[in-house]
Amino acid sequence: MAQLLEREEYVEQAYFYRTLNERMQQGMSTQELLFSIRQELLSTSRLPLALDFMRTELKHTGGFGTAMAHMSHYFTTFQTFVITEAERQEGRFDFRIALEILEREAKYRAEGASRQGIFFYQFETLCRNRLGYDAGLGAMAGDPIYDEHWSEWILTVRKQVGLVDFADMIYVRSEHYKKKDPDMNKAVLFGEKEGRIAEANRRKDPVFLFSALARHLGYPGVPRPKPPGEVENAIPKLLRAVERLETRIKLLEEELRGGINIAKFFAKDSSQKKP
């Protein structure tokens, strides 16, 4: 099982995810990229050893997910889950988005993440990218940043998500709710601030809840697929314009040769008999 790492490990992880994401478009093989990035990492960290194992595992499986699963003492179950989902052939989760998610999480941990912030970041990742709640929350529960009370509650959320308002689930486990109900016999997981935000967003769109939590807790924004912009749409438009130009050029060439044969533009009537 993964353990909480030193700050330098998370700094190096964030650098690794970001650099791998940036260099994937250079035409190098994944093994070459891992070897290249390995030379840049601190030798005092454990990440270079992890990359060595990844390179060996890639030769047999061709993916990162299985290698990370075998290194459960270093990579968290949530990190492994995100990469595994991105590597699914039938899925639509972009691998580069997955790397960006892990980069921001590692950077947040290096800066001193709170349990509440990590939970909301991970849960919002599941929501924004339409990843499975059952497997996703199960992977979150195994993260070493959570104690047994947190892990138990996350597994409860897995059973109730979609049935109980998410804001209510936060509100009733907050310090804000305990002040109203001193006889509350469950462990308090959220502070006064989170409880007030949850109460203010009950029966509302969860987007408003996540937006308010991110503003006040300071956890990083969750990456998500970007809608196609003008650059992405320019290539199909260009291809259609080229096709129209080619058709016009062919018509001009036929006219120069002696006229355009318009008969080929009419559909042949197979029912007509030859005289």
Backbone bond lengths (Angstrom), bond angles and torsions (degrees), N, CA, C in turn:
res aa  C-N    CA-C-N  psi(-1)  N-CA   C-N-CA  omega(-1)  CA-C   N-CA-C  phi
1 M - - - 1.472 - - 1.526 109.55 -
2 A 1.323 115.62 142.36 1.461 120.89 -177.76 1.526 110.84 -65.19
3 Q 1.306 115.37 151.01 1.452 122.54 176.65 1.518 108.91 -120.58
4 L 1.324 115.53 159.10 1.460 119.20 175.36 1.522 108.81 -64.64
5 L 1.319 116.07 132.74 1.456 121.63 -175.03 1.517 110.82 -98.52
6 E 1.319 114.26 167.17 1.458 119.85 174.21 1.525 110.09 -70.58
7 R 1.332 115.52 160.05 1.460 120.15 -177.44 1.523 112.33 -58.16
8 E 1.334 118.27 -38.79 1.463 120.40 -177.31 1.527 111.65 -64.32
9 E 1.327 117.24 -28.30 1.463 119.94 177.86 1.526 110.56 -65.63
10 Y 1.320 116.61 -43.22 1.468 120.16 179.83 1.526 110.94 -69.84
11 V 1.338 117.46 -34.59 1.467 120.28 175.95 1.530 110.19 -62.48
12 E 1.326 116.23 -44.46 1.463 120.51 179.80 1.529 111.53 -69.58
13 Q 1.313 117.26 -36.26 1.464 119.94 176.84 1.530 110.85 -62.59
14 A 1.331 116.25 -45.58 1.465 119.75 179.44 1.525 110.56 -59.93
15 Y 1.322 116.80 -41.14 1.470 120.56 178.00 1.525 110.56 -64.55
16 F 1.317 117.12 -42.40 1.461 121.22 -179.80 1.522 111.64 -61.53
17 Y 1.340 117.88 -49.37 1.470 121.08 -178.83 1.528 111.02 -62.41
18 R 1.334 116.80 -42.34 1.463 119.88 -179.05 1.527 111.33 -67.07
19 T 1.328 117.39 -45.27 1.468 121.09 -177.61 1.517 111.53 -67.16
20 L 1.325 116.92 -40.76 1.465 119.91 177.74 1.523 110.56 -62.19
21 N 1.319 116.38 -41.22 1.465 121.28 178.78 1.525 111.12 -62.06
22 E 1.327 116.80 -41.70 1.467 120.98 -177.33 1.527 112.16 -71.37
23 R 1.329 117.70 -34.33 1.459 120.77 -173.16 1.522 114.40 -94.49
24 M 1.314 117.52 -1.22 1.465 119.69 -178.68 1.523 112.79 -65.55
25 Q 1.337 117.17 -20.85 1.459 121.07 -178.66 1.524 113.00 -90.99
26 Q 1.320 118.73 9.16 1.464 121.35 -176.61 1.523 113.62 -90.09
27 G 1.318 118.22 0.81 1.449 120.88 177.29 1.516 114.47 82.30
28 M 1.328 118.66 8.03 1.458 121.91 177.93 1.527 109.51 -87.75
29 S 1.334 116.33 152.78 1.456 120.14 176.58 1.531 108.90 -70.73
30 T 1.331 115.71 158.39 1.459 120.12 -178.81 1.520 111.12 -62.04
31 Q 1.327 117.16 -39.00 1.461 120.41 179.67 1.533 111.29 -64.35
32 E 1.330 115.91 -38.81 1.468 119.24 177.05 1.524 111.01 -65.39
33 L 1.336 116.39 -38.96 1.459 120.03 178.64 1.524 110.84 -64.06
34 L 1.327 116.68 -43.44 1.463 119.89 179.39 1.523 111.21 -62.40
35 F 1.327 116.26 -41.35 1.466 119.71 179.75 1.527 110.55 -65.98
36 S 1.337 116.55 -40.70 1.463 120.56 -179.48 1.529 111.36 -65.54
37 I 1.333 116.47 -46.18 1.463 120.07 -178.17 1.522 110.53 -68.59
38 R 1.329 116.49 -33.00 1.461 119.99 -179.66 1.531 111.87 -57.82
39 Q 1.335 116.24 -36.27 1.455 119.98 -178.64 1.528 112.31 -67.36
40 E 1.326 117.17 -20.97 1.457 121.35 -176.78 1.525 112.90 -91.25
41 L 1.334 117.59 -13.47 1.455 120.92 -175.47 1.526 111.35 -82.66
42 L 1.324 115.55 158.22 1.452 120.61 177.50 1.528 110.05 -66.36
43 S 1.305 116.12 127.95 1.464 119.78 -179.74 1.521 111.70 -71.68
44 T 1.336 116.43 -15.73 1.465 119.99 178.93 1.529 111.99 -79.83
45 S 1.324 117.11 -11.92 1.464 120.07 177.87 1.529 109.50 -90.78
46 R 1.320 115.91 169.29 1.460 121.12 -179.48 1.517 112.85 -91.82
47 L 1.333 116.82 -6.77 1.463 119.88 -176.93 1.532 113.21 -64.17
48 P 1.350 120.71 -39.86 1.475 118.68 177.27 1.526 113.20 -56.91
49 L 1.327 117.89 -38.46 1.463 120.70 176.87 1.527 110.90 -65.66
50 A 1.331 115.29 -37.67 1.461 119.14 177.97 1.530 110.97 -64.69
51 L 1.332 117.23 -38.06 1.470 120.56 178.80 1.521 111.25 -68.63
52 D 1.329 117.64 -34.14 1.466 120.26 175.52 1.521 110.63 -60.67
53 F 1.323 115.93 -43.82 1.464 119.39 178.57 1.529 110.47 -66.42
54 M 1.339 116.96 -37.85 1.461 120.52 178.37 1.520 111.44 -60.78
55 R 1.322 116.94 -43.00 1.462 120.59 -179.66 1.523 110.87 -62.25
56 T 1.314 116.52 -40.71 1.465 119.90 178.27 1.527 111.28 -66.39
57 E 1.332 116.31 -42.13 1.464 120.83 -178.79 1.519 111.36 -68.61
58 L 1.325 117.66 -32.82 1.462 120.89 179.70 1.524 111.61 -61.93
59 K 1.321 117.23 -32.17 1.459 120.71 179.69 1.525 111.65 -64.61
60 H 1.339 116.30 -28.08 1.462 120.28 -176.06 1.522 112.84 -97.84
61 T 1.325 116.91 -37.93 1.467 120.07 -175.04 1.524 113.33 -110.45
62 G 1.323 117.63 -26.64 1.456 120.91 -178.94 1.512 114.78 78.20
63 G 1.347 118.04 11.70 1.457 120.30 -179.12 1.513 112.34 -140.26
64 F 1.340 114.65 164.57 1.465 121.45 179.56 1.526 111.42 -86.49
65 G 1.327 116.95 -32.70 1.456 121.25 -170.86 1.517 113.55 -57.63
66 T 1.334 117.38 -46.34 1.461 119.78 -178.29 1.523 111.17 -66.30
67 A 1.337 116.73 -36.66 1.468 120.10 178.60 1.525 110.39 -65.00
68 M 1.329 117.14 -42.24 1.460 120.66 -179.87 1.524 110.96 -67.90
69 A 1.337 116.53 -33.90 1.464 119.62 178.11 1.522 111.35 -65.51
70 H 1.338 116.83 -34.60 1.462 120.54 178.18 1.533 111.65 -73.24
71 M 1.327 117.14 -18.36 1.467 120.98 178.50 1.526 110.14 -108.71
72 S 1.329 115.35 50.03 1.465 120.79 -177.25 1.520 112.54 -65.73
73 H 1.332 117.77 -15.11 1.465 120.69 176.24 1.531 111.71 -76.55
74 Y 1.348 116.19 -15.13 1.469 120.07 -177.40 1.529 111.57 -114.38
75 F 1.310 117.15 -50.48 1.463 121.31 178.88 1.526 109.17 -91.81
76 T 1.325 116.63 139.79 1.458 120.59 179.24 1.522 110.21 -75.26
77 T 1.319 115.02 161.69 1.468 119.84 178.91 1.524 111.05 -64.38
78 F 1.328 117.16 -30.01 1.468 119.27 178.93 1.525 110.47 -70.98
79 Q 1.323 118.55 -40.83 1.458 121.31 176.44 1.530 110.61 -59.58
80 T 1.325 115.89 -45.23 1.463 120.32 178.87 1.521 110.93 -63.08
81 F 1.334 117.20 -40.15 1.462 121.40 179.87 1.522 111.32 -62.10
82 V 1.324 117.32 -45.38 1.465 121.38 -177.98 1.526 110.73 -62.07
83 I 1.329 117.21 -45.64 1.464 120.43 -179.92 1.527 110.97 -67.40
84 T 1.315 117.64 -40.80 1.463 121.16 179.33 1.521 111.25 -61.61
85 E 1.333 117.01 -41.80 1.467 120.57 177.99 1.525 111.32 -63.87
86 A 1.333 116.68 -36.93 1.472 120.23 -179.82 1.521 111.24 -70.52
87 E 1.324 118.26 -25.92 1.463 122.01 -177.75 1.523 113.03 -90.27
88 R 1.301 117.87 -4.99 1.475 120.39 177.97 1.511 109.97 -66.25
89 Q 1.314 116.84 127.98 1.464 120.94 -177.22 1.522 111.81 -67.66
90 E 1.345 116.75 -34.19 1.459 119.05 -177.84 1.527 112.45 -85.35
91 G 1.317 117.25 -4.81 1.462 120.54 -178.48 1.518 112.61 -88.26
92 R 1.333 115.40 169.62 1.465 122.14 -179.71 1.525 111.71 -118.52
93 F 1.321 116.09 13.49 1.462 121.07 -178.44 1.523 108.60 -83.18
94 D 1.330 116.62 118.47 1.459 122.38 -174.81 1.531 110.67 -70.32
95 F 1.337 116.14 133.10 1.465 120.98 -179.55 1.526 111.09 -64.01
96 R 1.316 117.68 -34.71 1.461 120.52 -179.21 1.530 110.77 -70.40
97 I 1.329 117.60 -33.81 1.461 120.65 173.75 1.521 109.72 -64.89
98 A 1.339 116.60 -39.71 1.466 120.86 178.53 1.525 111.21 -60.79
99 L 1.330 116.86 -43.21 1.459 120.18 178.65 1.520 111.39 -63.89
100 E 1.320 116.50 -38.31 1.470 120.08 179.26 1.530 110.84 -67.54
101 I 1.336 116.80 -37.01 1.466 120.82 177.03 1.522 110.36 -61.22
102 L 1.333 116.49 -47.42 1.457 120.32 -178.53 1.527 111.52 -69.16
103 E 1.328 116.83 -32.86 1.468 119.47 177.93 1.527 110.85 -63.04
104 R 1.331 116.33 -47.39 1.464 119.94 -178.51 1.520 111.56 -66.26
105 E 1.340 116.33 -36.98 1.461 118.52 179.12 1.521 110.73 -66.36
106 A 1.353 116.83 -44.23 1.470 119.86 179.68 1.523 111.07 -63.41
107 K 1.319 116.85 -39.69 1.461 120.35 178.41 1.522 110.71 -64.90
108 Y 1.318 117.26 -39.94 1.464 121.76 178.52 1.524 110.84 -64.64
109 R 1.332 116.86 -40.48 1.472 120.28 177.42 1.526 110.66 -64.26
110 A 1.331 116.92 -39.12 1.464 120.15 -179.93 1.519 111.49 -64.98
111 E 1.330 116.59 -28.38 1.458 120.98 -179.61 1.523 112.87 -85.71
112 G 1.339 116.70 -1.27 1.458 120.37 179.13 1.513 112.45 97.23
113 A 1.318 116.67 64.63 1.462 121.30 -176.95 1.523 111.33 -73.29
114 S 1.322 115.77 149.93 1.460 121.61 173.22 1.516 109.21 -95.52
115 R 1.313 116.79 159.23 1.462 120.25 177.62 1.524 110.57 -60.86
116 Q 1.325 115.09 -42.34 1.460 119.10 -179.08 1.528 111.10 -62.21
117 G 1.339 116.16 -43.97 1.459 119.55 -179.75 1.518 112.50 -64.57
118 I 1.335 117.25 -42.80 1.467 121.13 178.07 1.523 110.62 -62.73
119 F 1.335 116.25 -42.33 1.467 119.06 -179.99 1.528 111.05 -60.97
120 F 1.335 116.62 -49.65 1.462 119.09 -177.63 1.529 111.06 -64.96
121 Y 1.334 117.75 -36.98 1.462 120.36 178.23 1.527 110.55 -64.26
122 Q 1.310 116.92 -45.98 1.461 120.11 -178.93 1.525 111.59 -67.39
123 F 1.330 116.86 -42.20 1.460 119.55 -179.10 1.526 111.00 -67.55
124 E 1.321 116.98 -38.92 1.463 119.98 177.42 1.524 110.66 -66.33
125 T 1.330 116.98 -31.84 1.467 120.20 175.41 1.527 110.92 -60.16
126 L 1.328 116.53 -42.98 1.461 120.57 177.64 1.524 111.05 -62.32
127 C 1.336 116.23 -42.90 1.469 120.57 -176.70 1.526 111.88 -70.08
128 R 1.314 116.92 -48.87 1.459 121.65 -174.07 1.531 112.00 -65.13
129 N 1.331 116.29 -36.21 1.463 120.48 -175.08 1.524 113.26 -103.62
130 R 1.330 116.26 9.51 1.464 122.70 175.51 1.527 112.03 54.35
131 L 1.310 115.78 46.94 1.454 121.50 174.58 1.535 108.40 -89.34
132 G 1.303 116.54 159.73 1.454 120.42 -174.10 1.519 112.71 -66.88
133 Y 1.334 117.03 129.18 1.456 120.99 179.28 1.525 111.31 -67.42
134 D 1.314 116.84 -41.29 1.459 119.73 -174.56 1.527 110.54 -62.26
135 A 1.323 116.71 -56.24 1.467 119.94 -179.77 1.523 111.26 -70.47
136 G 1.322 116.83 -36.20 1.465 120.42 -177.59 1.523 112.59 -65.89
137 L 1.324 117.21 -47.75 1.463 120.19 179.07 1.523 111.27 -68.52
138 G 1.338 116.65 -31.73 1.454 119.20 174.78 1.517 111.47 -63.79
139 A 1.342 116.39 -39.20 1.467 120.48 177.22 1.523 111.01 -68.62
140 M 1.331 117.02 -37.93 1.463 120.40 178.03 1.526 111.20 -62.40
141 A 1.334 117.15 -39.69 1.463 120.67 -177.17 1.527 112.00 -62.01
142 G 1.341 117.35 -24.25 1.457 120.73 -179.78 1.513 114.41 -87.48
143 D 1.336 117.78 1.78 1.463 120.57 179.67 1.527 109.80 -70.05
144 P 1.336 118.57 131.39 1.467 120.58 -176.51 1.522 114.62 -67.45
145 I 1.323 118.24 -10.84 1.462 119.06 179.13 1.526 111.27 -71.07
146 Y 1.344 116.90 -19.86 1.459 121.05 -178.54 1.525 110.45 -95.14
147 D 1.350 116.04 140.17 1.454 119.52 173.30 1.527 109.39 -86.08
148 E 1.322 117.32 -174.11 1.462 120.18 -174.46 1.524 112.04 -66.09
149 H 1.343 118.01 -33.36 1.468 120.29 178.08 1.528 110.54 -65.08
150 W 1.322 115.71 -42.00 1.458 119.98 178.87 1.526 111.03 -65.77
151 S 1.322 116.65 -47.24 1.465 120.22 -178.34 1.525 111.31 -60.36
152 E 1.323 115.71 -40.80 1.469 119.73 178.58 1.519 110.99 -64.18
153 W 1.338 116.32 -41.32 1.470 119.36 -179.89 1.524 111.60 -68.23
154 I 1.333 117.78 -38.92 1.472 120.89 178.94 1.522 110.69 -61.66
155 L 1.327 117.07 -39.24 1.467 120.28 177.33 1.526 110.60 -68.35
156 T 1.328 117.55 -30.03 1.463 120.84 174.31 1.520 110.75 -68.79
157 V 1.330 116.02 -40.69 1.465 120.35 176.60 1.526 110.08 -60.46
158 R 1.330 117.18 -37.85 1.467 121.11 179.40 1.528 110.95 -59.26
159 K 1.329 116.93 -35.04 1.465 120.03 179.70 1.522 112.13 -78.71
160 Q 1.336 117.10 -30.45 1.462 120.65 -172.14 1.517 114.66 -101.02
161 V 1.349 118.10 -11.41 1.451 119.51 -177.00 1.528 109.84 -61.20
162 G 1.307 115.48 133.76 1.456 120.68 -176.39 1.516 113.36 91.59
163 L 1.330 116.73 -19.79 1.465 121.38 179.00 1.526 111.41 -104.76
164 V 1.331 115.98 -36.14 1.467 122.21 -179.67 1.523 108.60 -116.05
165 D 1.322 116.43 140.20 1.463 121.01 178.69 1.533 109.61 -58.06
166 F 1.332 116.35 128.36 1.460 120.77 -177.04 1.529 111.29 -61.47
167 A 1.327 117.05 -37.34 1.467 120.39 178.54 1.523 110.67 -62.49
168 D 1.330 117.25 -36.69 1.469 120.63 177.90 1.522 111.05 -65.33
169 M 1.332 117.02 -39.26 1.461 120.46 -179.21 1.525 111.09 -63.58
170 I 1.323 116.87 -34.18 1.468 120.68 177.37 1.524 110.31 -75.27
171 Y 1.314 115.56 -44.13 1.464 121.40 -174.99 1.528 112.00 -59.21
172 V 1.342 118.18 -44.77 1.467 120.82 -174.51 1.526 112.53 -76.03
173 R 1.350 118.41 -6.65 1.465 120.58 175.89 1.525 111.35 -114.47
174 S 1.332 116.06 26.00 1.461 120.99 -176.47 1.528 111.29 -110.22
175 E 1.333 115.07 161.59 1.463 122.08 175.45 1.523 110.78 -64.59
176 H 1.316 116.49 -31.59 1.464 121.65 179.34 1.531 110.20 -63.53
177 Y 1.325 117.23 -40.01 1.470 120.51 179.35 1.527 110.96 -73.40
178 K 1.321 117.20 -35.64 1.470 120.80 -178.62 1.522 111.13 -63.19
179 K 1.328 117.65 -31.89 1.465 120.11 177.70 1.524 111.03 -65.10
180 K 1.341 115.92 -30.78 1.469 119.38 178.72 1.521 111.31 -84.48
181 D 1.338 116.42 -25.13 1.459 121.08 -179.60 1.527 108.88 -131.41
182 P 1.333 117.98 82.50 1.473 120.83 -177.17 1.521 113.71 -61.50
183 D 1.349 117.23 -20.72 1.467 120.89 -179.01 1.524 112.67 -82.35
184 M 1.310 117.64 5.57 1.472 121.82 178.84 1.537 108.78 -57.13
185 N 1.338 116.32 123.85 1.465 120.44 -174.33 1.520 113.65 -105.82
186 K 1.325 117.09 13.76 1.468 121.14 178.63 1.528 109.61 -107.29
187 A 1.328 114.74 155.11 1.467 120.03 -178.17 1.531 110.04 -64.08
188 V 1.330 115.76 136.42 1.465 121.42 176.94 1.524 108.27 -80.47
189 L 1.326 116.11 123.63 1.465 121.07 -177.04 1.521 112.50 -107.35
190 F 1.329 117.26 -25.59 1.459 121.55 -176.79 1.525 109.92 -120.90
191 G 1.309 115.12 151.96 1.451 120.86 -177.57 1.515 113.16 -83.13
192 E 1.312 114.18 -172.94 1.463 121.16 178.94 1.527 111.14 -61.90
193 K 1.330 116.03 -42.67 1.469 120.35 -176.82 1.530 111.62 -63.34
194 E 1.332 116.86 -48.93 1.464 120.04 -179.03 1.524 111.44 -62.98
195 G 1.361 115.82 -37.85 1.457 119.54 178.91 1.518 112.68 -64.09
196 R 1.320 117.22 -40.56 1.470 121.01 179.06 1.524 110.84 -66.97
197 I 1.337 116.64 -40.41 1.464 120.26 178.36 1.521 110.44 -64.18
198 A 1.339 116.13 -43.20 1.461 119.96 179.75 1.527 111.30 -63.92
199 E 1.333 116.58 -42.40 1.463 119.61 179.53 1.523 110.96 -62.74
200 A 1.336 116.79 -38.75 1.470 120.37 -178.93 1.521 112.31 -70.30
201 N 1.334 117.68 -18.98 1.468 120.55 -176.65 1.522 113.20 -112.91
202 R 1.312 116.98 19.24 1.471 119.78 175.76 1.519 110.15 -67.62
203 R 1.335 114.99 139.10 1.478 123.24 -179.98 1.529 111.99 63.95
204 K 1.324 116.89 23.57 1.460 120.20 177.51 1.526 109.72 -116.13
205 D 1.309 116.25 171.50 1.455 121.24 176.56 1.527 109.04 -61.67
206 P 1.351 117.97 130.64 1.475 120.17 -179.50 1.528 113.82 -58.69
207 V 1.321 117.33 -20.65 1.465 120.29 178.20 1.527 110.27 -59.37
208 F 1.332 116.75 -40.87 1.467 120.41 179.20 1.526 110.96 -65.74
209 L 1.328 115.83 -37.49 1.471 120.41 178.86 1.521 110.45 -64.13
210 F 1.321 117.62 -48.45 1.462 120.98 -179.77 1.525 111.35 -63.14
211 S 1.319 116.37 -40.03 1.455 120.31 -179.70 1.527 110.90 -62.34
212 A 1.337 117.05 -44.34 1.466 120.89 -179.84 1.526 111.13 -67.86
213 L 1.324 117.37 -41.03 1.468 120.85 179.41 1.527 111.24 -63.44
214 A 1.334 116.17 -41.78 1.469 119.33 179.81 1.521 111.10 -64.53
215 R 1.335 116.78 -37.45 1.465 120.06 179.70 1.519 111.72 -65.37
216 H 1.320 116.80 -41.62 1.466 120.45 -172.03 1.526 113.12 -91.25
217 L 1.325 118.14 -27.94 1.466 119.80 -179.93 1.524 112.39 -93.87
218 G 1.319 117.37 -21.98 1.456 120.62 175.64 1.511 115.09 78.63
219 Y 1.331 118.37 18.48 1.464 118.36 175.64 1.538 109.37 -78.95
220 P 1.330 117.91 154.89 1.474 120.09 -172.78 1.527 112.68 -67.66
221 G 1.325 115.16 153.44 1.451 120.51 175.57 1.519 110.76 -67.74
222 V 1.313 116.33 145.61 1.467 121.29 -177.27 1.524 109.80 -84.49
223 P 1.343 118.27 124.91 1.467 120.02 176.55 1.527 110.67 -65.13
224 R 1.300 116.50 146.91 1.459 121.64 177.32 1.514 108.75 -149.07
225 P 1.324 117.92 161.16 1.469 120.02 -179.33 1.517 111.54 -58.82
226 K 1.315 115.66 137.08 1.456 120.92 179.24 1.525 110.07 -90.43
227 P 1.348 117.32 140.58 1.465 118.94 176.80 1.524 110.54 -65.21
228 P 1.313 117.15 147.16 1.467 119.10 -178.87 1.511 111.91 -60.08
229 G 1.321 115.64 129.80 1.459 120.77 -179.67 1.514 111.86 -97.30
230 E 1.329 115.93 -164.48 1.464 120.68 -177.34 1.526 111.92 -65.51
231 V 1.349 117.25 -32.76 1.456 119.78 -178.64 1.514 110.77 -66.78
232 E 1.366 116.64 -42.96 1.450 119.90 179.93 1.522 111.78 -66.69
233 N 1.343 117.06 -35.24 1.462 120.34 -178.82 1.516 112.51 -80.38
234 A 1.340 118.18 -14.89 1.462 120.76 -175.21 1.516 111.77 -67.69
235 I 1.330 118.32 -37.79 1.469 120.62 -176.39 1.529 112.14 -65.48
236 P 1.354 120.45 -49.18 1.473 118.55 176.00 1.530 113.24 -58.98
237 K 1.342 116.56 -39.27 1.462 119.42 178.47 1.523 110.64 -63.79
238 L 1.326 116.60 -39.96 1.458 121.29 -179.75 1.525 111.06 -64.47
239 L 1.328 116.14 -40.99 1.468 120.04 179.09 1.526 111.34 -63.26
240 R 1.334 116.98 -42.10 1.470 119.67 178.60 1.524 111.15 -65.36
241 A 1.327 117.16 -38.36 1.463 120.21 178.38 1.527 111.41 -65.19
242 V 1.336 116.82 -39.40 1.465 120.55 178.20 1.516 110.71 -64.97
243 E 1.330 118.40 -40.10 1.466 121.44 178.03 1.532 111.30 -61.63
244 R 1.339 116.60 -42.37 1.468 119.54 178.74 1.527 110.91 -64.99
245 L 1.332 116.93 -39.36 1.466 120.18 178.76 1.532 110.89 -64.48
246 E 1.327 116.98 -40.97 1.468 120.39 179.09 1.527 111.07 -62.01
247 T 1.343 116.29 -40.13 1.468 120.03 178.67 1.524 110.87 -64.15
248 R 1.310 117.50 -42.34 1.467 120.86 179.91 1.523 111.16 -65.93
249 I 1.313 116.55 -39.96 1.467 119.94 179.39 1.526 110.66 -63.29
250 K 1.335 117.42 -41.06 1.459 120.80 178.29 1.528 111.33 -62.42
251 L 1.334 116.52 -40.56 1.459 120.40 178.44 1.529 111.11 -64.63
252 L 1.329 117.54 -40.63 1.463 121.31 177.92 1.521 111.14 -64.70
253 E 1.322 117.49 -40.36 1.462 120.60 178.56 1.524 111.37 -63.81
254 E 1.344 117.22 -40.52 1.469 119.95 178.19 1.518 111.12 -65.74
255 E 1.328 116.98 -37.73 1.464 119.84 179.58 1.527 110.82 -65.16
256 L 1.321 117.03 -38.19 1.465 120.71 178.01 1.529 111.80 -67.12
257 R 1.315 117.31 -28.82 1.466 120.64 -179.96 1.524 112.79 -79.18
258 G 1.299 118.57 -9.49 1.459 118.99 178.17 1.506 114.19 138.43
259 G 1.267 118.24 11.03 1.460 120.35 177.43 1.515 112.36 122.33
260 I 1.307 114.27 158.37 1.456 120.88 -178.84 1.514 109.47 -93.04
261 N 1.303 116.76 128.41 1.455 122.13 176.31 1.513 108.98 -83.41
262 I 1.348 116.02 99.35 1.471 119.62 -175.62 1.521 111.77 -80.52
263 A 1.343 117.37 -8.31 1.463 119.11 -177.87 1.524 112.01 -63.47
264 K 1.327 117.32 -29.21 1.455 119.52 -176.96 1.525 112.30 -72.88
265 F 1.342 116.88 -12.82 1.453 119.62 178.73 1.527 112.56 -86.33
266 F 1.345 117.64 -6.43 1.460 122.08 179.17 1.518 109.83 -97.61
267 A 1.308 116.48 141.54 1.471 120.49 176.93 1.516 109.49 -75.04
268 K 1.303 116.48 139.06 1.459 121.78 -179.80 1.526 109.55 -78.42
269 D 1.349 114.88 136.66 1.465 120.93 178.50 1.518 108.26 -94.41
270 S 1.318 116.81 104.99 1.462 120.83 -176.82 1.527 112.44 -71.93
271 S 1.365 116.42 -14.10 1.479 118.88 -177.12 1.537 111.91 -78.78
272 Q 1.363 115.92 -18.73 1.465 118.81 -179.97 1.523 110.77 -74.52
273 K 1.324 116.33 135.21 1.456 121.55 178.69 1.504 111.28 -88.87
274 K 1.299 115.27 146.21 1.473 118.70 176.81 1.513 109.78 -73.99
275 P 1.317 118.22 139.54 1.477 120.64 179.93 1.520 110.85 -68.42
